[in-house]
Amino acid sequence: MKFVNCKDNKLFIDEDSLPEPLENQIQIEIHSTSVNRADVLQRKGHYPPPKGESEIIGLECAGIVSKVGPNSSKFNIGDKVCAILGGGGYAEFVNVDDRQVMPIPSNISLLEAGSLPETILTVYENIFNISEFKKNEVVLIHGGSSGIGTTAISILKNFTDQIYVTAGSKEKCERCIELGAKTAINYKEEDFEQYFVDQKIKVDVILDMVGGSYLKKNLKILNQKGRLTYIAALENIKAEANLLYIMTKQLKISGSTLRSRSPAEKGKIVDQVVEHIWPLIEQGKYKPTIFQSFNMEDVNLAHELMESSSHIGKILIDIKGGQK
């Protein structure tokens, strides 16, 4: 099979064999995958896959079941599926535990489906499970125009009209509002903490991928019993906190990653997403925001786009080429 290999911080097409799927695995013939921030980190040597996972970059995929392991009965050969991966998405085929696999909603193409698993599972786990979001609460999403941000907006608009985001340009802010955000704050022109103080708005749930200096500001604008969850720390992994805010307002601060979790843990979130989010997709109440797709041979250009942060939504890699 062809796959994307990496050497000296550059990606290139290589070839290798793929073993048969293990007992509870299925083999997927991949049609599409997405570029995530973690992929860029892995390319640079900073985010190796967990033990036992494929060394190939790629945390999600969509495609068609080509083989089924001896103890797997969840899917059949020929089924259209998408999956959350520990690695292996930048390839023509991948073996994955069937608990990490989901059927593709009927109104989503194989190309589009490559954008679903990583961001939807991340949003669901961190906002609905960890932060225990309740209907009509006030939510702040940092990085509103990112893949995670656009996904969060598009899902949450079905549960609240109090969605606030930060983004880094006028165009990105406008797009976030089009997707369903009530207000988008351009962090390059306005301090988001001051905005919430001036507007006398208290936030119930914050999803943050920035870290660093945002911690102090997040704590100040959180409501009583507010929840703050970290999924990345793009500015800085270290920050100072005012513990008094945490104690007096009974705040909850948490963080999580998906990649290192077991198939059983991932499978639990997969089942929740299929039960609660897939119907929204099939009813036309959620649609992925896709910025651009690249052929497998142009994967370096896809990574350059991700690093430029000029995109809005997801960046796809079309493994088959020419899909719509």
HELIX and SHEET records of a PDB file:
HELIX    1   1 ARG A   37  ARG A   43  1                                   7    
HELIX    2   2 ASP A   98  GLN A  100  5                                   3    
HELIX    3   3 LEU A  110  ALA A  113  1                                   4    
HELIX    4   4 PRO A  117  VAL A  123  1                                   7    
HELIX    5   5 TYR A  124  ILE A  130  3                                   7    
HELIX    6   6 GLY A  147  LEU A  156  1                                  10    
HELIX    7   7 LYS A  170  LEU A  179  1                                  10    
HELIX    8   8 PHE A  192  GLN A  199  1                                   8    
HELIX    9   9 TYR A  214  ILE A  221  1                                   8    
HELIX   10  10 LEU A  243  THR A  248  1                                   6    
HELIX   11  11 PRO A  263  HIS A  276  1                                  14    
HELIX   12  12 TRP A  278  GLU A  282  1                                   5    
HELIX   13  13 MET A  296  ASP A  298  5                                   3    
HELIX   14  14 VAL A  299  SER A  308  1                                  10    
SHEET    1   A 2 LYS A   2  LYS A   7  0                                        
SHEET    2   A 2 LYS A  10  GLU A  15 -1                                        
SHEET    1   B 5 PHE A  93  ASP A  97  0                                        
SHEET    2   B 5 GLN A  25  VAL A  35 -1                                        
SHEET    3   B 5 GLU A  60  VAL A  68 -1                                        
SHEET    4   B 5 LYS A  80  ILE A  84 -1                                        
SHEET    5   B 5 VAL A 101  PRO A 103 -1                                        
SHEET    1   C 4 PHE A  93  ASP A  97  0                                        
SHEET    2   C 4 GLN A  25  VAL A  35 -1                                        
SHEET    3   C 4 LYS A 314  ASP A 318 -1                                        
SHEET    4   C 4 ILE A 290  ASN A 295  1                                        
SHEET    1   D 6 THR A 183  ASN A 186  0                                        
SHEET    2   D 6 ILE A 163  ALA A 167  1                                        
SHEET    3   D 6 VAL A 139  ILE A 141  1                                        
SHEET    4   D 6 VAL A 203  ASP A 208  1                                        
SHEET    5   D 6 LEU A 222  TYR A 230  1                                        
SHEET    6   D 6 LYS A 252  GLY A 255  1                                        
END                                                                             
